[in-house]
Amino acid sequence: AAAGSSSTGKGAKVIATEYEPTKAARAREHWAECGDVVSGVIELREGDLRETLRENLEDVDLLLLDIWTEMALPTLKIVQPKLRRGAIVIADNTSVSEGYDEMLTYMRNPDSGFITMTLPFSQGLEFCVYLPKN
């Protein structure tokens, strides 16, 4: 999830989630190698994202779902109330994983507020824009 600066004048912020502590530590090491220009804008939330994304989540401009597919729809539903109008949602490998079917059905429902298309990359990249009717 990313909170941007274009519409608010605030600095950009990237929120990353990681369940496995060793992967989280490795990510922090990589970001530290890049210096404050990278590490200074990333907040890593460790643990189950169904819990870590429920609190202190600001408005979201971009949601990247490169995730265990069964977690895609639950994650989207947690973040959806914080998506700004015009927010982008990107999901990786949507053409080759049946695990995304439930999320894609949800997003393709005309009442969902999403406009979505699968981009023709080798394993499918779903590109969605959130434009709720309200």
Stockholm file with secondary structure:
# STOCKHOLM 1.0

chainA/1-134         AAAGSSSTGKGAKVIATEYEPTKAARAREHWAECGDVVSGVIELREGDLRETLRENLEDVDLLLLDIWTEMALPTLKIVQPKLRRGAIVIADNTSVSEGYDEMLTYMRNPDSGFITMTLPFSQGLEFCVYLPKN
#=GR chainA/1-134 SS CEECSTTTSSCCEEEEEESSHHHHHHHHHHHHHHCHHHHTTEEEEESCHHHHTSSSCCCEEEEEECSCGGGHHHHHHHHGGGEEEEEEEEEESTTTCGGGHHHHHHHHSTTSSEEEEEECSTTCEEEEEECCCC
#=GC SS_cons         CEECSTTTSSCCEEEEEESSHHHHHHHHHHHHHHCHHHHTTEEEEESCHHHHTSSSCCCEEEEEECSCGGGHHHHHHHHGGGEEEEEEEEEESTTTCGGGHHHHHHHHSTTSSEEEEEECSTTCEEEEEECCCC
//
